[in-house]
Amino acid sequence: MKGLRGVIGRVRGWRRGWHERSKLQRIDLYTRVTLCSVTWFFAVSWGLLPLGDALDEGPVALALAGAFLAANITQSVLSNRNVALAFDDYRGTAPFPPGRLRLPVVLQALMTGLLVALAAVGGVQEEGLVLLVLDLPVAFGIPYVLLVPVRKFLLHSAAFSAVVLALLAAVGVPGGLLFGAFVSLVVVVLLVLVSARPSVWSLSVMWQAEEARDMQARLAVAEERLRFGRDMHDVLGRNLSVIALKSELAVELAQRGNPAAMDQMVEVQRIARASQQEVRDVVRGYREADLPTELMGAQGVLQAAGITVSVEGADGPAGIGAPAAVQAALGWVVRETATNVLRHGDPRHCWIRLARTRDAVVLEVENDGAGATRPLGGADGDNGGDGGGSGLAGLRVRLGALGGSLSAGAVGDDLFRVTATVPLTARPDANGRLALSPDPSAAPSAAPSVLPEER
């Protein structure tokens, strides 16, 4: 039972891992699997079917055919194992170990000798010889074409073709078959070249673009940290210098018995309290969400990450006439959804729409690439259940305190949408300030319908 549970757990883990792969990782895997499959396609078709002629040509031809088949299978296995290393070498992430080519080179020479021997004893018919020649360099050539420049690959292929044709001519293969073998070698060399090199080149370009996008996102975060650091330095630097000077002056005055020392300490106390308030203002501005600021910040960060952002309705009455509490709540939605798109999604476009109905303000954040997007909060451990934390649960708590609602889910065409609705029903609080009614029934009937459950 434990073994069965372990297998089921691994299968479920594989499925979860597959769904969480980005599109680029899937393209990478698809390219690798395709190149590996080409090797086996040639091995089991054009490399196997012609060997059936050896069944009627005696034990020597049969032994040669069996040896060729075994060498071909071994070469295909080694080719599949070397493709991943050749990928990494082509991309420059890890060098290819030179020693791993020794056995494939030996097998390639052995397969060539066995093919010539089969032609010499009549173990393969005319059409079969052309097909075997077509299969001969595939398994070795697919990883090798990624390891050397194109010019070197073509020169080595031309030299190999000349050796094969010379050996076939030496064992008495007629001129017509030699021409067919020559055409087969030209076709298979070009096929290996155009199938492997362009695929890996385009994949490398996409990986470089992805790495550049990640770097841009990290630079945007670093720039925001530097801005916050500069603000803190500007606020504290001057005041702390004044506090230090006045403290020194107060010490000197106190040593002389001058009553003005008390006045200096009162001034130090005042400056310290003012500095404390200024620091709170800076931190509050950094931690509290302001809708116009968050819209500009989200647009800048997402664009820095290579995502096209479209903001609609931010300059209209929804963004200007809504109460401050409504704008602050929607600012948190913008911040958290932008973070979700940046960290968990694989989008190219993001749409932020702000609209105001008679009774509510509605914010929609929609992005493509929904196949790789995960919801805010939940299993990813981003404190989704904390009312003050990030995630859908935290946003629902914030909006629920204002009588608002939040829905999120896929909406088709690879799109993911988060919709936040906050009512405009308000009442004064105990201090006379404007506060929104916490009654969820105050939510407007004109709010958009609830979207599918979050993923």
Disulfide bonds with the S-S distance in Angstrom:
none
